[in-house]
Each structure stands twice: as structure tokens, then as C-alpha cells.
């Protein structure tokens, strides 16, 4: 058997991934999140004057993530401060049902996955006031430095949890879905808004639902909500959606009337109108042929994104130049795109936590069957196949090394580690591969394969990256880190001001995996106070003391708002890891700590 891979070889690799059964976090936990299922972000909810303008979706530029401070400290503390001051109750709307009483769904507990299916417990927010939680969600504007933190938050937001006291269930669902969109997960966001009956929709949920369906290129999904949207939101897009929905229903006379009215009254203009006309033409018996010209179009908005996806168009890349990285998650999940197109955005989706190892292997198996896939992409797919099915471990490791390239702390490197996670777990720990042990261990931990990574504990040398990752990520009892190992790690640390070493110390301290004397001495060497108190740290500590998994998880993600781990303060990581561990989320705490050191 040669190391040259074929289409069948990568399909075999996909089978290896699906059949791989290891008693590790990635097999049980949040990596594979949910079943299948921009932009002008949704405007702020009415009757909520305390909504902060710095992170309110209504003030965000089309397709962008709101501005983020150099470190997560400012935004996280502001979230805690403002949330504690906001005690306004969400206002209820009058509900009109068009479904039988027995089929109506309660607003008291909304979600896609239950605790028995891997979700968070229903009581995850305890008795914490909904106004506080809503502020935390609204102020978590991103970007989020941690992939594992995002995975954890997505699982929480999708879980069937009790609606907190003081907020309307539909409005709370809207904020959860809006945060999922900002994290790049359009599919789960759609599944969440679909859990609310149309008769219970508020203005806020209509606003977010429109964004959600457009992010999925799902125009038909908007149609049951159109009349309510026109009545409550009164925007040109909601009015224009009536033309699209009439066309999808085969009512071309009504569709023509609506689109003509929209043109005369200027509900949407320019390319937005032309895209609407093209979408109407794609409906049942639609006979409109419209050519879309992108010259002169400035930027991307939700309408352009959703309608172009729905009619199978890929807008020029320059229109996305000011868009946030969440767009990679949206585009990678669009089922109407060919594998080669989706694979362009898959690395970004993997770095976001939206694509898992299984997703990446499956997609690249399809790339080999896509005649339009560029040669470089097919070469990457062939290397990935070799990583799983080469004739020996040396061949597999060599293929993985070619995928990783030079070690770096960017999205492409993280995505490469995700791609090879289960291939890395196939390698028998051996000193012959000690030179690649750091990458192998880091790769395994992106999929939560902690027990497989722990098998390398006797191969890695003290003070190496591999040693740090095993010490942070392995399950169960381990040998506590001592000063010598920490000092050795620091001697190889090329990060600014030893930031990676500070993150290592914070993670170990939060997990209780460092000798007390070594913790004190090493912190003194680094001149860092990992236990520094802030408003945010007090809030997450208090939530942990109450045993509220959901509140702790939300506060943890708020504390990881930064472009990268290089900008996350060490004391944030310490409180995040310690608090997650305290409420029973130790697996997530270990993976977040290991990721921080890998990419810090």
C-alpha cells in the first residue's frame, strides 16, 4: 500500500473518524454539537433603554463584529457592571394562537437539546435575574478568543433551559440566537428560533429571525413570519419578503404586485431590489431572468447575503472585507454551495468551533469528488487522507506535519490541528515521534481526545509544550507541576512578555495542578497577579459559588472576548478555569486552558 491517497482512501478516513471510539471528551461532549438543521445586525429591542450602545446589534456596522478592547477586561467588567444596574422587566406582547392548545409550546423552557441529550441542565441559570443575563449576552460582542469556549457557549445557548425571571421567553430566545449568529453558528440559531410558536413572536424575535434565516439562505423559513414581521417591524425587507413568499407559493400575480409596489415605494433599492427580483423569478412558475452586477456595490448586508445564497450566487470576496469572521461559519454551512466553495471557508468555521473534526474530514472527502476544486485544495485533501490511512505511523505523522505547516497562532493553524485530531490519536506513543509530539497532542485536544493525549506523558520532556498540554488537559489525577518544569517552559517561551507562560500558570492554578510554592515563585518571576480581582471576576466567582453552570459559562465567554489568546489577561483564564471546574465543567476548563497555552 502506498501513501498516495485516492478518493476512496479519504472516504475510508472519514469512516475511521466516525468509527473511532475513545473514552474522551470529544466522544461525549460538546465538539459535535447538534443535528443539522449580517450584515445589518438586528436592531435593538424596544422598551429597553438600558441596552448598551457599544455592543448593541443595532449600532453594528453591516457584517462586522463590534469593536473589541485590546483585552477582554474592559468589556467583561462593563457587562457585569451594567447588568447589575439593569432591573427592567421585559414587556409581554399579546399572544394570538393559530394552533390548537395541545400543540402550543411554552415559553418557560426553550431549546433544542435536553440535558439527557448532552445539553446543560434546565436550571443552569438558577435564580439569577434575566436582566443581568440579558446584559451579559448583549455585551458579549466578540470576537471570542477561545474555540472551546465558543463550543461550550453554543451548547449552552442551544440547551433547553428555563427562561430566567424578568425576561420574556421569546425575547430571551432572540438574544440567544443573535449571540449564536455572532459566534458563526447560523444553523443552530435557526433551530433555536424555530422552537417558538409564531403566535408568541415579539418584535425583537422577528428582527433576529429575519437575520437568522438570511444567514442560512433560507427564504422559505421567513414566510410563516412575514405578516407578523410587516406588522411589528415595518421594514422594507419584511414588506419585500411578501413578494418572495408569494412566488414560492406559486402565486405569481401577488408576487408581481408586491415587487412592483416595492420598486415604486423604494422598500429596497439597487442590487438589493435586483436580488429580490431574481429570488421571485426562482419561485414556482417564476419567469424573471435577472442578471446581478456587483460593480459599484459597497459592502455586504443581510439581504444581499441571504438572497445571493438562496439563488446560488457567490458575491465577490471584496464585499466581505469589513465583515466579521462569523461569516466564515455562515458560508461554510450553506448546503447550496459546492464542496470546493464551502471548503474555502471551512478553516475559519473550524477555528470558530462551528466545524468539528468530523465535519472537516467529511467535507474534504467531498472535495476530491468536486471537479471544480482547485489543485491546492485537492492536495490538502490527499494529505488529510494520508494522515488517516498511510501504511505506517511515520507516513501518517509526515502527512499531518505537511498539513500543519510551520507552527503559528492563527486560524489556519488551529483549523489544521482540528482536521488531524483523530488521525493524531491513531499514532502509538513512541520516542521516534517525539519531535512532533507537541503538534500531535495539541491536535488531539482540539477534539477533546484527552485520554489519547495523556498516553504521551512519558514521551514529552518536562517544560515542553507537549508536557504543558498533557498536564493541563489530561483527565484524572496527575503529577503537580513544579517550579523547574515551569521555568523550563518559560525559557522556551517566545511570546510577548512571557504571556504564554502566564496563561500556563493561570490554567494550572485554576485546575489545582501546580505546587503552591511554585505558583507563588513563578508568579513573582513573571510579575503577574493571576488572582487579580475585578467586577467581572467577582461576578463569575459568585455564580460559581451558587453552582450555576449556565451563568458561569456565559461569564466565561464574556471574559474571553479578544481577537486572540495573546490579548486575554492571565487572571481571566484563572477565574474562568477555576469557576468552570467548581460547577462541574472541568472537561471544558481543561480544554480551554490547553488551547490558551497552545495559541497564546
C-alpha positions as CSV (number, residue, x, y, z in Angstrom):
1,X,0.0,0.0,0.0
2,X,1.4,3.4,-1.0
3,X,1.0,6.6,0.8
4,X,-0.6,8.2,-2.3
5,X,-4.3,8.7,-1.3
6,X,-7.3,8.3,-3.6
7,X,-10.9,9.4,-3.2
8,X,-11.6,6.0,-1.7
9,X,-8.8,6.5,0.8
10,X,-10.2,9.7,2.2
11,X,-13.7,8.2,2.4
12,X,-12.0,5.4,4.4
13,X,-10.5,8.1,6.6
14,X,-14.0,9.5,7.1
15,X,-15.1,6.1,8.2
16,X,-12.2,5.9,10.6
17,X,-13.3,9.2,12.2
18,X,-16.9,8.1,12.5
19,X,-16.0,4.7,14.0
20,X,-13.3,6.0,16.3
21,X,-14.4,5.2,19.8
22,X,-12.2,6.6,22.6
23,X,-13.3,7.4,26.1
24,X,-12.6,11.0,25.7
25,X,-14.3,14.4,25.9
26,X,-14.6,14.7,22.1
27,X,-16.6,11.5,22.0
28,X,-19.2,12.5,24.6
29,X,-19.0,16.3,24.9
30,X,-19.6,19.5,23.1
31,X,-17.4,19.1,20.0
32,X,-20.2,17.5,17.8
33,X,-22.9,19.8,18.9
34,X,-26.3,19.4,17.3
35,X,-28.3,17.9,14.4
36,X,-28.4,19.6,11.1
37,X,-30.7,22.0,10.6
38,X,-25.1,40.3,8.8
39,X,-24.8,42.4,8.0
40,X,-27.0,44.9,9.4
41,X,-27.5,43.2,12.7
42,X,-30.9,43.1,14.2
43,X,-32.0,46.5,15.7
44,X,-32.2,46.8,19.4
45,X,-35.3,45.7,21.2
46,X,-37.9,48.4,22.0
47,X,-38.7,49.3,25.6
48,X,-35.1,48.6,26.7
49,X,-33.4,52.0,27.1
50,X,-30.6,50.4,29.1
51,X,-29.4,48.4,26.1
52,X,-25.7,49.4,25.7
53,X,-24.9,51.1,22.5
54,X,-21.3,49.9,22.5
55,X,-22.4,46.3,21.8
56,X,-26.0,46.7,20.7
57,X,-26.6,44.9,17.4
58,X,-28.5,48.0,16.2
59,X,-25.3,50.0,16.2
60,X,-23.1,47.4,14.5
61,X,-21.8,48.1,11.0
62,X,-23.1,45.7,8.4
63,X,-21.4,42.3,8.6
64,X,-19.0,43.3,11.3
65,X,-18.3,42.3,14.9
66,X,-18.5,45.3,17.2
67,X,-15.3,46.9,18.3
68,X,-13.4,45.0,20.9
69,X,-10.9,46.3,23.5
70,X,-7.3,45.1,23.4
71,X,-8.0,42.8,26.2
72,X,-11.3,41.2,27.4
73,X,-11.1,43.0,30.7
74,X,-13.0,46.2,29.8
75,X,-15.9,44.6,28.1
76,X,-16.4,41.8,30.6
77,X,-16.3,44.2,33.6
78,X,-18.7,46.6,31.8
79,X,-21.1,43.7,31.2
80,X,-21.1,42.8,34.9
81,X,-21.5,46.5,36.0
82,X,-24.3,47.4,33.6
83,X,-26.1,44.1,34.0
84,X,-26.3,44.6,37.8
85,X,-27.8,48.0,37.3
86,X,-30.4,46.9,34.7
87,X,-33.5,45.6,36.6
88,X,-36.2,46.4,33.9
89,X,-38.7,43.7,33.2
90,X,-39.2,42.7,29.6
91,X,-42.7,43.6,28.3
92,X,-45.0,40.9,27.2
93,X,-46.9,41.1,23.9
94,X,-50.4,40.0,23.3
95,X,-50.3,36.4,22.0
96,X,-52.6,35.2,19.2
97,X,-52.5,31.5,18.6
98,X,-53.4,29.7,15.3
99,X,-52.6,26.3,16.7
100,X,-54.6,24.0,19.0
101,X,-54.0,24.4,22.7
102,X,-52.4,21.0,22.9
103,X,-49.8,21.8,20.3
104,X,-48.7,25.2,21.8
105,X,-45.2,25.3,23.1
106,X,-44.4,27.0,26.4
107,X,-42.0,30.0,26.7
108,X,-40.9,28.8,30.1
109,X,-38.2,26.5,28.8
110,X,-36.9,26.8,25.2
111,X,-34.1,24.9,23.5
112,X,-33.0,22.3,21.0
113,X,-31.2,19.8,23.2
114,X,-32.2,18.5,26.6
115,X,-29.8,17.6,29.5
116,X,-30.3,13.9,28.7
117,X,-29.1,14.5,25.2
118,X,-26.0,16.4,26.3
119,X,-27.3,19.8,26.9
120,X,-27.0,21.9,30.0
121,X,-29.4,21.3,32.9
122,X,-32.7,23.2,32.8
123,X,-31.8,25.1,36.0
124,X,-28.4,26.2,34.7
125,X,-29.2,29.9,35.4
126,X,-30.5,29.3,38.9
127,X,-32.4,32.3,40.2
128,X,-30.2,34.8,38.5
129,X,-32.3,37.8,37.2
130,X,-32.9,37.7,33.5
131,X,-32.0,41.4,33.1
132,X,-28.5,40.6,34.3
133,X,-28.1,37.6,31.9
134,X,-29.6,39.5,29.0
135,X,-26.9,42.2,29.6
136,X,-24.2,39.6,29.6
137,X,-25.4,38.1,26.3
138,X,-25.8,41.5,24.7
139,X,-22.4,42.7,25.8
140,X,-20.7,39.6,24.5
141,X,-20.0,41.2,21.2
142,X,-16.9,39.2,20.2
143,X,-14.7,38.1,18.8
144,X,-14.1,35.2,21.2
145,X,-10.5,34.1,21.5
146,X,-11.4,30.5,22.5
147,X,-12.7,27.9,20.2
148,X,-13.6,25.6,23.1
149,X,-15.2,28.5,24.9
150,X,-17.4,29.1,21.9
151,X,-18.3,25.4,21.6
152,X,-19.3,25.5,25.3
153,X,-21.4,28.6,24.8
154,X,-23.1,27.2,21.7
155,X,-24.1,24.1,23.6
156,X,-25.5,26.3,26.4
157,X,-27.4,28.6,24.1
158,X,-29.0,25.7,22.4
159,X,-29.9,23.8,25.6
160,X,-33.5,23.6,26.8
161,X,-33.0,25.8,29.9
162,X,-35.6,27.6,32.0
163,X,-36.3,31.1,30.9
164,X,-34.8,33.4,33.6
165,X,-37.1,35.5,35.7
166,X,-37.7,39.0,34.4
167,X,-37.4,38.4,30.6
168,X,-40.0,37.4,28.0
169,X,-39.2,33.9,26.7
170,X,-39.3,35.0,23.1
171,X,-37.0,37.9,23.6
172,X,-34.6,35.7,25.6
173,X,-34.6,33.3,22.7
174,X,-33.9,36.1,20.3
175,X,-30.8,37.2,22.3
176,X,-29.5,33.7,22.4
177,X,-30.0,33.2,18.7
178,X,-28.3,36.6,18.0
179,X,-25.3,35.6,20.0
180,X,-25.1,32.3,18.1
181,X,-25.1,34.2,14.9
182,X,-22.3,36.4,16.2
183,X,-20.4,33.2,17.0
184,X,-20.8,32.0,13.4
185,X,-23.4,29.3,14.0
186,X,-26.3,30.1,11.7
187,X,-27.7,26.6,11.7
188,X,-28.2,26.2,15.4
189,X,-29.5,29.8,15.6
190,X,-32.2,28.9,13.1
191,X,-33.1,25.7,15.0
192,X,-33.5,27.8,18.2
193,X,-35.8,30.5,16.8
194,X,-37.9,27.6,15.3
195,X,-38.7,26.5,18.9
196,X,-41.0,29.4,19.4
197,X,-44.6,29.4,18.0
198,X,-45.2,32.2,15.5
199,X,-48.0,33.4,17.7
200,X,-45.5,34.1,20.5
201,X,-43.1,36.1,18.4
202,X,-42.2,39.6,19.6
203,X,-40.8,42.4,17.6
204,X,-37.3,41.5,18.8
205,X,-37.6,37.9,17.8
206,X,-38.9,38.9,14.4
207,X,-35.9,41.1,13.9
208,X,-33.4,38.3,14.9
209,X,-35.3,35.6,13.0
210,X,-35.0,37.6,9.7
211,X,-31.3,37.8,10.3
212,X,-31.1,34.1,11.1
213,X,-33.0,32.8,8.1
214,X,-31.0,35.1,5.8
215,X,-27.7,33.8,7.3
216,X,-28.9,30.3,6.2
217,X,-30.1,31.4,2.8
218,X,-33.4,30.0,3.8
219,X,-36.1,32.3,2.3
220,X,-38.9,29.8,2.8
221,X,-38.3,29.9,6.5
222,X,-39.2,33.6,6.6
223,X,-42.6,33.1,5.1
224,X,-44.6,31.9,8.1
225,X,-43.4,35.0,9.9
226,X,-43.9,37.6,7.1
227,X,-47.2,39.1,8.1
228,X,-46.2,39.4,11.7
229,X,-42.9,40.9,10.7
230,X,-44.6,43.5,8.5
231,X,-47.0,44.4,11.3
232,X,-44.4,44.6,14.1
233,X,-41.2,45.6,12.5
234,X,-42.5,47.6,9.5
235,X,-39.3,47.4,7.5
236,X,-38.9,47.4,3.7
237,X,-37.3,43.9,3.8
238,X,-40.2,42.4,5.6
239,X,-42.6,44.0,3.1
240,X,-40.5,42.8,0.2
241,X,-40.4,39.3,1.6
242,X,-44.1,39.0,0.8
243,X,-43.2,39.1,-2.9
244,X,-40.7,36.2,-2.4
245,X,-43.1,34.1,-0.3
246,X,-45.9,34.6,-2.8
247,X,-43.6,33.4,-5.6
248,X,-42.5,30.4,-3.6
249,X,-46.2,29.5,-3.1
250,X,-46.8,29.8,-6.9
251,X,-48.9,33.0,-6.6
252,X,-47.1,34.9,-9.3
253,X,-49.8,37.6,-9.6
254,X,-49.4,38.6,-6.0
255,X,-45.6,38.4,-6.2
256,X,-45.6,40.8,-9.2
257,X,-47.9,43.2,-7.3
258,X,-45.7,43.2,-4.2
259,X,-42.5,43.6,-6.1
260,X,-43.8,46.4,-8.2
261,X,-45.1,48.2,-5.1
262,X,-41.7,47.7,-3.5
263,X,-39.9,49.2,-6.5
264,X,-42.2,52.3,-6.6
265,X,-42.0,52.8,-2.8
266,X,-38.3,52.1,-2.5
267,X,-38.6,49.3,0.1
268,X,-35.2,48.0,-1.2
269,X,-33.0,49.6,-3.9
270,X,-30.2,48.8,-6.2
271,X,-28.7,45.4,-6.1
272,X,-31.0,44.5,-3.2
273,X,-34.0,45.0,-5.4
274,X,-32.5,43.1,-8.3
275,X,-31.7,40.2,-5.9
276,X,-35.3,40.2,-4.8
277,X,-36.5,40.1,-8.3
278,X,-34.1,37.2,-9.0
279,X,-35.4,35.4,-6.0
280,X,-39.0,35.9,-7.1
281,X,-38.1,34.5,-10.5
282,X,-36.8,31.4,-8.8
283,X,-40.2,30.6,-7.4
284,X,-42.9,28.3,-8.7
285,X,-43.7,29.4,-12.3
286,X,-41.4,32.4,-11.9
287,X,-40.4,33.7,-15.3
288,X,-38.0,36.5,-14.4
289,X,-34.4,36.4,-15.6
290,X,-32.2,38.9,-13.8
291,X,-28.5,39.4,-14.1
292,X,-26.7,40.6,-11.0
293,X,-23.9,43.1,-11.5
294,X,-21.7,43.6,-8.4
295,X,-19.7,46.5,-9.7
296,X,-20.2,49.6,-7.6
297,X,-21.8,47.6,-4.7
298,X,-20.3,48.6,-1.4
299,X,-20.2,46.0,1.3
300,X,-22.4,43.2,2.4
301,X,-25.7,43.3,4.3
302,X,-28.1,40.6,5.4
303,X,-30.5,40.9,2.4
304,X,-27.6,40.5,-0.1
305,X,-26.1,37.6,1.8
306,X,-29.3,35.6,2.2
307,X,-30.7,36.2,-1.3
308,X,-27.5,35.6,-3.1
309,X,-27.0,32.4,-1.3
310,X,-30.6,31.3,-1.9
311,X,-30.2,31.8,-5.7
312,X,-26.8,30.2,-5.8
313,X,-24.6,33.3,-6.2
314,X,-21.3,33.8,-4.5
315,X,-20.7,37.6,-4.2
316,X,-17.1,38.9,-4.8
317,X,-14.9,38.5,-1.8
318,X,-14.1,42.2,-1.5
319,X,-17.7,42.8,-0.4
320,X,-16.9,40.9,2.8
321,X,-13.7,42.9,3.6
322,X,-15.4,44.6,6.5
323,X,-17.3,41.6,7.7
324,X,-16.7,39.8,10.9
325,X,-15.2,36.3,11.0
326,X,-18.5,34.9,11.9
327,X,-19.3,35.0,8.2
328,X,-17.0,32.1,7.7
329,X,-19.2,29.9,9.8
330,X,-22.3,31.0,7.9
331,X,-20.8,30.4,4.5
332,X,-19.2,27.1,5.4
333,X,-22.6,25.8,6.5
334,X,-24.6,26.8,3.3
335,X,-25.8,23.5,1.8
336,X,-26.4,25.1,-1.6
337,X,-22.7,25.7,-2.1
338,X,-20.4,23.1,-3.8
339,X,-17.8,21.4,-1.5
340,X,-15.0,23.4,-3.0
341,X,-16.7,26.7,-2.1
342,X,-17.6,25.6,1.4
343,X,-14.0,24.3,1.9
344,X,-12.7,27.9,1.3
345,X,-14.5,29.0,4.5
346,X,-14.2,25.7,6.4
347,X,-10.8,26.6,8.2
348,X,-12.5,29.8,9.6
349,X,-15.5,27.7,10.6
350,X,-13.3,25.2,12.4
351,X,-11.4,27.9,14.2
352,X,-14.7,29.3,15.4
353,X,-15.8,25.9,16.7
354,X,-18.6,25.6,14.2
355,X,-16.9,22.8,12.3
356,X,-15.7,19.7,14.1
357,X,-13.0,17.2,13.1
358,X,-15.7,15.0,11.6
359,X,-17.1,17.9,9.6
360,X,-13.7,18.8,8.2
361,X,-12.9,15.2,7.2
362,X,-16.3,14.7,5.6
363,X,-16.1,17.9,3.6
364,X,-12.6,17.2,2.3
365,X,-13.8,13.8,1.2
366,X,-16.4,15.6,-0.9
367,X,-13.7,18.0,-2.3
368,X,-12.0,15.1,-4.0
369,X,-15.2,14.4,-5.9
370,X,-15.7,18.1,-6.8
371,X,-14.4,18.7,-10.4
372,X,-14.3,22.5,-9.6
373,X,-12.0,22.1,-6.6
374,X,-8.6,23.8,-7.2
375,X,-5.5,21.6,-7.2
376,X,-4.1,23.0,-3.9
377,X,-7.4,22.1,-2.2
378,X,-7.3,18.6,-3.6
379,X,-3.7,18.3,-2.4
380,X,-4.8,19.2,1.1
381,X,-7.5,16.6,0.9
382,X,-5.0,14.0,-0.3
383,X,-2.7,14.9,2.6
384,X,-5.6,14.5,5.0
385,X,-6.4,11.1,3.7
386,X,-2.7,10.1,4.1
387,X,-2.9,11.3,7.7
388,X,-5.5,8.7,8.4
389,X,-4.7,5.8,6.1
390,X,-1.0,5.8,5.3
391,X,0.6,2.4,5.7
392,X,2.5,3.2,8.9
393,X,2.7,5.8,11.7
394,X,5.7,7.6,10.1
395,X,3.6,8.2,7.0
396,X,0.7,9.4,9.0
397,X,2.8,11.8,11.1
398,X,4.6,13.1,8.0
399,X,1.2,13.8,6.3
400,X,0.0,15.6,9.4
401,X,3.1,17.8,9.6
402,X,2.6,18.9,6.0
403,X,-1.0,19.9,6.9
404,X,0.1,21.9,10.0
405,X,3.0,23.7,8.3
406,X,5.0,26.0,10.5
407,X,3.6,26.3,14.0
408,X,1.7,29.6,14.3
409,X,-1.1,31.0,16.4
410,X,-3.7,31.8,13.7
411,X,-7.0,30.4,12.5
412,X,-5.4,28.3,9.7
413,X,-3.1,26.6,12.1
414,X,-5.9,25.9,14.5
415,X,-8.1,24.5,11.7
416,X,-5.2,22.3,10.6
417,X,-5.0,20.9,14.1
418,X,-8.7,20.2,14.1
419,X,-8.5,18.4,10.7
420,X,-6.0,15.9,12.0
421,X,-7.3,15.3,15.6
422,X,-8.4,11.7,15.3
423,X,-5.5,10.9,12.9
424,X,-3.2,12.0,15.7
425,X,-5.0,9.8,18.2
426,X,-4.2,6.8,15.9
427,X,-0.4,7.2,16.5
428,X,1.1,4.9,19.0
429,X,3.2,7.0,21.5
430,X,6.8,6.4,20.6
431,X,10.0,8.4,21.1
432,X,10.6,8.2,17.3
433,X,7.8,10.8,17.0
434,X,8.9,12.9,20.0
435,X,9.7,15.8,17.6
436,X,6.1,16.0,16.6
437,X,4.6,15.2,20.0
438,X,3.6,18.9,20.6
439,X,1.6,19.0,17.5
440,X,0.0,15.6,17.9
441,X,-1.1,16.4,21.5
442,X,-2.4,19.8,20.5
443,X,-4.3,18.3,17.6
444,X,-5.9,15.6,19.8
445,X,-7.1,18.2,22.3
446,X,-8.9,20.2,19.7
447,X,-11.4,17.3,19.6
448,X,-11.3,16.6,23.3
449,X,-9.4,13.4,22.9
450,X,-7.8,13.9,26.3
451,X,-7.1,10.2,27.2
452,X,-5.3,9.7,23.9
453,X,-3.2,12.8,24.6
454,X,-2.4,11.6,28.1
455,X,-0.7,8.5,26.7
456,X,2.1,10.7,25.6
457,X,3.0,11.8,29.1
458,X,6.1,9.5,29.2
459,X,7.3,10.7,25.8
460,X,7.2,14.5,26.3
461,X,10.0,16.2,28.2
462,X,9.4,18.4,31.2
463,X,8.9,22.1,30.3
464,X,7.9,21.3,26.7
465,X,4.7,22.4,25.1
466,X,3.6,18.8,25.0
467,X,4.2,18.5,28.7
468,X,2.2,21.6,29.4
469,X,-0.7,20.4,27.3
470,X,-0.8,17.0,29.0
471,X,-0.5,18.5,32.4
472,X,-3.4,20.8,31.7
473,X,-5.5,18.5,29.6
474,X,-5.3,15.0,30.9
475,X,-8.2,13.7,32.9
476,X,-7.9,12.4,36.5
477,X,-5.0,12.8,38.9
478,X,-1.7,13.9,37.6
479,X,1.7,14.9,38.9
480,X,1.6,18.5,40.0
481,X,3.8,20.9,38.0
482,X,6.9,22.1,39.9
483,X,9.0,25.2,39.5
484,X,11.6,23.5,37.4
485,X,9.2,22.5,34.7
486,X,7.6,25.9,34.7
487,X,11.0,27.6,34.4
488,X,12.0,25.3,31.6
489,X,8.8,26.2,29.7
490,X,9.5,29.9,30.2
491,X,13.0,29.5,28.8
492,X,11.4,28.3,25.5
493,X,8.6,30.9,25.6
494,X,8.9,33.4,22.7
495,X,5.5,35.1,23.4
496,X,5.4,38.8,24.3
497,X,6.3,39.3,28.0
498,X,6.0,35.6,28.6
499,X,2.3,35.7,28.1
500,X,2.0,32.0,27.3
501,X,3.8,31.2,30.5
502,X,1.4,33.4,32.4
503,X,-1.5,31.6,30.8
504,X,0.1,28.2,31.7
505,X,0.4,29.3,35.3
506,X,-3.2,30.6,35.4
507,X,-4.6,27.4,33.9
508,X,-2.6,25.1,36.2
509,X,-3.6,27.2,39.2
510,X,-7.3,27.2,38.2
511,X,-7.2,23.4,37.9
512,X,-5.2,22.9,41.1
513,X,-2.3,21.3,39.2
514,X,0.7,23.3,40.4
515,X,2.6,23.1,43.6
516,X,1.7,26.1,45.9
517,X,5.3,27.2,46.3
518,X,5.9,27.0,42.6
519,X,2.8,29.0,41.9
520,X,3.9,31.9,44.2
521,X,7.6,31.9,43.0
522,X,6.8,31.6,39.3
523,X,4.1,34.4,39.5
524,X,6.8,36.6,41.1
525,X,9.2,35.8,38.3
526,X,6.6,36.8,35.7
527,X,5.4,39.8,37.7
528,X,1.8,38.7,37.2
529,X,-1.1,38.6,39.5
530,X,-3.3,35.8,38.3
531,X,-5.8,36.3,41.1
532,X,-6.4,40.0,40.4
533,X,-9.9,41.0,41.4
534,X,-12.3,42.9,39.1
535,X,-16.0,43.4,38.9
536,X,-16.2,40.6,36.3
537,X,-14.1,38.2,38.4
538,X,-16.4,38.8,41.4
539,X,-19.5,38.1,39.3
540,X,-18.2,34.8,37.9
541,X,-16.9,33.7,41.3
542,X,-20.3,34.4,42.8
543,X,-22.1,32.5,40.1
544,X,-19.8,29.6,40.7
545,X,-20.4,29.6,44.4
546,X,-24.2,29.3,43.6
547,X,-23.5,26.4,41.3
548,X,-25.0,28.0,38.2
549,X,-23.4,26.3,35.2
550,X,-25.1,28.5,32.7
551,X,-24.3,31.8,34.3
552,X,-20.6,30.7,34.8
553,X,-20.4,29.7,31.1
554,X,-21.8,33.0,29.9
555,X,-19.5,35.0,32.2
556,X,-16.5,32.8,31.0
557,X,-17.2,33.6,27.3
558,X,-17.6,37.3,28.2
559,X,-14.1,37.1,29.7
560,X,-12.6,35.7,26.6
561,X,-13.6,38.5,24.3
562,X,-10.4,39.3,22.4
563,X,-9.0,38.9,18.9
564,X,-6.7,36.1,20.1
565,X,-5.4,34.4,23.3
566,X,-2.5,36.8,23.1
567,X,-4.9,39.5,24.3
568,X,-6.7,37.6,27.1
569,X,-5.4,38.5,30.5
570,X,-4.0,35.6,32.6
571,X,-6.2,36.4,35.5
572,X,-9.3,36.0,33.3
573,X,-8.1,32.5,32.4
574,X,-7.6,31.7,36.1
575,X,-11.1,32.7,37.1
576,X,-12.6,31.0,34.1
577,X,-10.9,27.7,34.7
578,X,-11.5,27.7,38.4
579,X,-15.1,28.6,38.1
580,X,-15.9,26.1,35.4
581,X,-14.2,23.4,37.4
582,X,-16.2,24.4,40.5
583,X,-19.6,23.9,38.8
584,X,-18.7,20.6,37.3
585,X,-17.4,21.7,33.9
586,X,-13.9,20.5,34.4
587,X,-13.5,18.9,31.0
588,X,-14.3,22.2,29.3
589,X,-12.0,24.0,31.8
590,X,-9.1,21.7,30.8
591,X,-9.6,22.1,27.1
592,X,-9.9,25.9,27.3
593,X,-6.7,26.0,29.4
594,X,-4.8,23.8,27.0
595,X,-6.0,25.8,24.0
596,X,-4.9,29.0,25.6
597,X,-1.3,27.7,26.0
598,X,-1.3,26.3,22.5
599,X,-2.3,29.5,20.9
600,X,-1.2,32.2,23.4
